[in-house]
């Protein structure tokens, strides 16, 4: 009977995805069956008690197979947040990072302020994908992140995490991140430095020119080329200052 319930809520999550929700960028589950129609899935799901399916999904959170857990998590993210949140909170302690990633992604989709403490705890996860997803989640829920928390990512062991942080800061509108971006501009990895320079020019166009000049002597040729091209484009922009202040004095 458990296998039949799993097939039903597998179809149920497929129905939800067909409405416009794309797959998670951190999706670690097996591919879902493609030979069942949406109508058939809806009909099958309707033939069983919603409470029974929910009960089976909750039980599957403790299943030894990670793919089964991920399937259950996907179903639960469409359930009542008040019941789902404490269940997914426990799954964040799972030993499989793919399960933790799916649980965190589903929590973020709840868009509930109560997930913020859970996101902060995930900043210390041993898997860089979980740490990065937690940072992204903070931006998605619109929570202003303590700059001291962001500072800890400057020394993250994963260059991928540091580069993604540099990019995320460029998308955000959070104040006071200039020192963090400037520090990332000095990162040991070229891709991190380039992402930070791009965010710097996006958020702080008035403060970026000196740093771009410095980047023209960067050890990475791609960064030198990018900095030179960016400075040239800045120089070609119409000057918006008060040109009358530079007019020669009248005799």
LINLINMO-V679412 format. One record per run of one state. SS is the DSSP state (A for helix, B for strand, O for the rest). FROM is the first residue (numbers start at 1). TO is the last residue. If there is no record, write none. Layout:
# LINLINMO-V679412
ss;from;to
SS;FROM;TO
SS;FROM;TO
This chain:
# LINLINMO-V679412
ss;from;to
O;1;1
A;2;18
O;19;37
A;38;46
O;47;49
A;50;60
O;61;65
A;66;76
O;77;80
A;81;91
O;92;96
A;97;109
O;110;112
A;113;122
O;123;127
A;128;140
O;141;146
A;147;155
O;156;158
A;159;171
O;172;177
A;178;184
O;185;189
A;190;203
O;204;207
A;208;215
O;216;220
A;221;236
O;237;242
A;243;246
O;247;251
